[in-house]
């Protein structure tokens, strides 16, 4: 994933966060958007993994409902939820790979 791709993903996450919390988006620049972290890295990582899990469970439930013939579930909803879950999982795998690589680099440093 390129730097531009990561920045675009971060911008999208920040936009979603402001929409979810009901805050007005801060358009004063990237430096002004840096906020004091509220939780630890482990807490944020766990929350992200739980969100990926929720997306996958929602996708599986809608897929099963569609397969059982539920008239309230359309194919469009099933496909969109499946893509959301897939993208979230792929992003989680990429984050994990980067964390593992960073850990290996730190462990291989000569003191």
Secondary structure by P-SEA (a helix, b strand, c coil): ccaaaaaaaaaaaaaaaaaaacccccccccccccccccccaaaaaaaaaaaaaaaaaaaaaaaaaaaaccccccaaaaaaaaaaaaaaaaaaaaaaaaaaaaaaaaaaccc
